[in-house]
Amino acid sequence: MLGVYYGLKSSIVSTQMAEWYKKIPNWLTFLRLALIPVFVFFLIDPSRSSLTIASIIFVCAAITDYADGILARRYAAVTDFGKLFDPLADKILVMAALVMLVSVRDEQCRSLVPGWMVVLILAREFWVTGLRAFAAKDGNVVAAKSGGKVKSALQMVSIMALLLHDYSFNLFGHSVTYQFVGLNLLLISLAFSYMSAVDYSISILAPHLGTVNDLVRTIMDALFGSTSTKPGDAGAQKASPPAGSGEKTSDLK
């Protein structure tokens, strides 16, 4: 009887622990949201020490973004809440960082991030968020796509580099500033962000068109003819005997 009791108790505890683990990804999302105002506070008066503290906070927020995805997949804790609010927390963090970095000046009294880049990034984020809300009204929760994840990773790294803008490193004998690296990574992320925005737009507004790759393939077929013929198809057609030749299929083997 004691064995049954302890076995049942162990099973209950394991179930409770599993349910607790499943809540961790959402808690990490809330933690990331809570870190945003603290991060912004240290960028109001951007001295070197405050930029260092802001960098540490930003890294911690980025780690929670990475960790909640791993834990959600590991413990099968992927929820509609996480699908919606995890990318939303990322957007708020990135937008807050970029807006604050516009006000930070380098040694030549120039903004660390050009305003036009921030405007384009914000416009894309508002558009995709609106698309998600449009899909959600029908009960469809759109998870982050691969292009959007690459974009987010590039933006996180670029912002980290921009926070360290006054540091530099040697590359093939040349001094390269982290500001230069950050701006170029941000520019690359801008390209990925708009490609993924097109993908979101098609999947939500015109799902019958398929993915971006399907749409490109359709356009290429329309412009240059069908490109769907496989290399082996031509060989098979060439090997087939003409009608009335009297050859049997077995003779071709």
C-alpha positions as CSV (number, residue, x, y, z in Angstrom):
1,M,0.0,0.0,0.0
2,L,2.9,2.4,0.8
3,G,4.4,1.7,-2.6
4,V,1.1,2.6,-4.3
5,Y,0.8,5.7,-2.1
6,Y,4.3,7.0,-2.9
7,G,3.9,6.1,-6.6
8,L,0.7,8.1,-6.8
9,K,2.2,11.0,-4.9
10,S,5.3,11.0,-7.2
11,S,3.0,11.0,-10.2
12,I,1.0,14.0,-8.8
13,V,4.2,16.0,-8.1
14,S,5.5,15.2,-11.6
15,T,2.3,16.4,-13.1
16,Q,2.4,19.6,-11.1
17,M,6.0,20.2,-12.0
18,A,5.3,19.7,-15.7
19,E,2.4,22.2,-15.5
20,W,4.8,24.7,-13.7
21,Y,7.4,24.3,-16.4
22,K,4.9,25.0,-19.0
23,K,4.2,28.4,-17.5
24,I,7.9,29.5,-17.6
25,P,7.9,30.7,-21.2
26,N,5.0,33.1,-20.6
27,W,6.6,34.4,-17.4
28,L,9.8,35.1,-19.4
29,T,7.7,37.0,-21.9
30,F,6.3,39.1,-19.1
31,L,9.8,39.6,-17.7
32,R,11.0,40.9,-21.1
33,L,8.1,43.4,-21.1
34,A,9.0,44.5,-17.6
35,L,12.6,45.1,-18.6
36,I,11.7,47.5,-21.4
37,P,10.9,50.6,-19.2
38,V,14.0,50.0,-17.2
39,F,16.0,49.8,-20.4
40,V,14.4,53.1,-21.7
41,F,15.2,54.8,-18.4
42,F,18.9,54.3,-18.7
43,L,18.9,55.7,-22.3
44,I,17.2,59.0,-21.3
45,D,20.6,60.4,-20.3
46,P,23.0,58.3,-22.4
47,S,26.4,58.5,-20.6
48,R,28.9,55.7,-21.1
49,S,27.9,54.1,-17.8
50,S,24.2,54.2,-18.5
51,L,24.8,52.8,-22.0
52,T,26.7,49.9,-20.4
53,I,23.8,49.2,-18.0
54,A,21.3,49.5,-20.9
55,S,23.4,47.0,-22.9
56,I,23.3,44.5,-20.0
57,I,19.5,44.9,-19.7
58,F,19.1,44.4,-23.4
59,V,21.2,41.3,-23.4
60,C,19.1,39.9,-20.5
61,A,15.9,40.7,-22.4
62,A,17.3,39.0,-25.6
63,I,18.2,35.9,-23.6
64,T,14.6,35.6,-22.3
65,D,13.4,35.7,-25.9
66,Y,15.8,32.9,-26.8
67,A,15.0,30.9,-23.7
68,D,11.2,31.0,-23.8
69,G,11.2,29.6,-27.3
70,I,13.4,26.6,-26.3
71,L,11.4,25.9,-23.1
72,A,8.1,26.2,-25.0
73,R,9.2,23.6,-27.5
74,R,10.9,21.3,-25.0
75,Y,7.9,21.1,-22.6
76,A,5.2,21.3,-25.3
77,A,4.1,24.6,-23.9
78,V,3.4,26.4,-27.2
79,T,0.2,28.4,-26.6
80,D,-1.8,30.9,-28.5
81,F,-0.8,33.5,-25.9
82,G,2.9,32.8,-26.6
83,K,2.4,32.9,-30.3
84,L,0.8,36.3,-30.1
85,F,2.6,38.0,-27.2
86,D,6.1,36.7,-27.7
87,P,6.7,38.4,-31.0
88,L,4.8,41.4,-29.7
89,A,7.2,41.8,-26.8
90,D,10.1,41.6,-29.2
91,K,8.6,44.3,-31.3
92,I,8.1,46.6,-28.3
93,L,11.6,46.0,-27.2
94,V,13.2,46.7,-30.6
95,M,11.0,49.7,-31.3
96,A,11.8,51.2,-27.9
97,A,15.5,50.7,-28.4
98,L,15.5,52.2,-31.9
99,V,13.5,55.2,-31.0
100,M,15.8,55.9,-28.0
101,L,18.9,55.3,-30.1
102,V,17.8,58.1,-32.5
103,S,18.3,60.5,-29.7
104,V,21.7,59.2,-28.8
105,R,24.5,61.1,-30.6
106,D,28.0,60.0,-31.6
107,E,31.2,62.0,-31.5
108,Q,30.2,64.0,-34.6
109,C,26.8,64.8,-32.9
110,R,24.9,62.5,-35.4
111,S,22.2,60.1,-34.5
112,L,23.3,56.6,-33.9
113,V,20.5,55.4,-36.1
114,P,19.1,57.4,-39.1
115,G,15.5,58.4,-38.6
116,W,14.4,57.1,-42.0
117,M,15.5,53.6,-41.0
118,V,13.5,53.7,-37.8
119,V,10.4,55.0,-39.7
120,L,10.6,52.1,-42.2
121,I,11.0,49.5,-39.4
122,L,8.2,50.9,-37.4
123,A,5.9,51.0,-40.4
124,R,6.6,47.4,-41.1
125,E,6.0,46.4,-37.5
126,F,2.7,48.2,-37.4
127,W,1.6,46.6,-40.6
128,V,2.4,43.1,-39.5
129,T,0.8,43.7,-36.1
130,G,-2.3,44.9,-37.9
131,L,-2.3,41.7,-40.0
132,R,-2.0,39.6,-36.9
133,A,-5.0,41.4,-35.3
134,F,-7.0,41.0,-38.5
135,A,-6.3,37.2,-38.5
136,A,-7.0,36.9,-34.8
137,K,-10.6,38.2,-35.2
138,D,-11.3,35.0,-37.1
139,G,-9.6,32.9,-34.4
140,N,-6.4,32.4,-36.4
141,V,-3.2,33.0,-34.4
142,V,-0.3,33.6,-36.8
143,A,3.0,32.3,-35.5
144,A,6.3,34.0,-36.3
145,K,7.8,32.9,-39.7
146,S,11.4,32.0,-40.4
147,G,12.1,35.3,-42.2
148,G,10.7,37.2,-39.2
149,K,12.9,35.3,-36.8
150,V,16.0,36.1,-38.9
151,K,15.0,39.7,-38.9
152,S,14.5,39.8,-35.1
153,A,17.9,38.1,-34.5
154,L,19.6,40.6,-36.8
155,Q,17.9,43.6,-35.1
156,M,18.9,42.3,-31.6
157,V,22.5,42.0,-32.6
158,S,22.6,45.3,-34.4
159,I,21.1,47.2,-31.4
160,M,23.6,45.6,-29.2
161,A,26.4,46.8,-31.5
162,L,24.9,50.3,-31.6
163,L,24.8,50.5,-27.8
164,L,28.6,49.8,-28.0
165,H,29.0,52.4,-30.8
166,D,32.1,54.1,-29.3
167,Y,34.1,50.8,-29.2
168,S,36.0,49.4,-32.2
169,F,38.0,46.4,-33.3
170,N,40.6,45.6,-35.8
171,L,39.7,43.8,-39.1
172,F,42.5,43.1,-41.6
173,G,44.4,46.0,-40.2
174,H,41.5,48.5,-40.3
175,S,39.7,49.9,-37.3
176,V,36.0,49.1,-37.5
177,T,33.5,50.7,-35.1
178,Y,30.6,48.8,-33.7
179,Q,28.3,51.6,-34.9
180,F,29.3,50.7,-38.5
181,V,28.6,47.0,-37.9
182,G,25.3,47.8,-36.2
183,L,24.0,50.1,-39.0
184,N,24.9,47.5,-41.7
185,L,23.2,44.7,-39.8
186,L,20.2,46.9,-39.3
187,L,20.1,47.6,-43.0
188,I,20.2,43.8,-43.7
189,S,17.5,43.2,-41.2
190,L,15.4,45.8,-43.0
191,A,15.5,43.8,-46.2
192,F,14.5,40.6,-44.3
193,S,11.7,42.5,-42.5
194,Y,10.0,43.6,-45.7
195,M,10.4,40.2,-47.3
196,S,8.8,38.6,-44.3
197,A,6.1,41.3,-44.3
198,V,5.2,40.3,-47.9
199,D,5.0,36.7,-46.7
200,Y,2.7,37.6,-43.8
201,S,0.5,39.7,-46.2
202,I,0.1,36.9,-48.7
203,S,-0.6,34.2,-46.1
204,I,-3.2,36.3,-44.3
205,L,-4.8,38.4,-47.1
206,A,-4.4,36.0,-50.0
207,P,-3.7,32.5,-48.7
208,H,-4.8,31.0,-52.1
209,L,-1.5,32.3,-53.6
210,G,0.5,30.1,-51.2
211,T,3.9,31.3,-50.0
212,V,6.2,34.0,-51.4
213,N,8.2,31.2,-53.1
214,D,5.0,29.9,-54.7
215,L,4.2,33.4,-55.9
216,V,7.6,33.9,-57.4
217,R,7.5,30.6,-59.1
218,T,4.1,31.4,-60.6
219,I,5.4,34.8,-61.9
220,M,8.5,33.1,-63.3
221,D,6.4,30.5,-65.1
222,A,4.2,33.3,-66.5
223,L,7.2,35.2,-67.8
224,F,9.5,32.5,-69.0
225,G,7.2,29.5,-69.4
226,S,6.8,26.4,-67.2
227,T,9.9,25.7,-65.1
228,S,8.4,22.8,-63.2
229,T,9.7,20.1,-65.6
230,K,12.2,18.0,-63.7
231,P,15.5,17.1,-65.3
232,G,14.5,13.4,-65.2
233,D,11.3,14.0,-67.1
234,A,13.1,15.0,-70.3
235,G,15.3,11.9,-70.1
236,A,12.2,9.7,-69.6
237,Q,10.5,11.2,-72.6
238,K,13.7,10.7,-74.7
239,A,13.9,7.1,-73.7
240,S,10.2,6.3,-74.5
241,P,9.8,4.6,-77.9
242,P,7.8,6.3,-80.5
243,A,4.3,5.0,-81.2
244,G,4.2,2.0,-83.5
245,S,7.9,1.2,-83.2
246,G,7.1,-2.3,-82.0
247,E,9.6,-2.0,-79.1
248,K,8.5,-3.3,-75.7
249,T,9.2,-1.5,-72.5
250,S,11.2,-4.5,-71.2
251,D,13.7,-4.0,-74.1
252,L,14.6,-0.6,-72.8
253,K,15.8,-1.8,-69.4
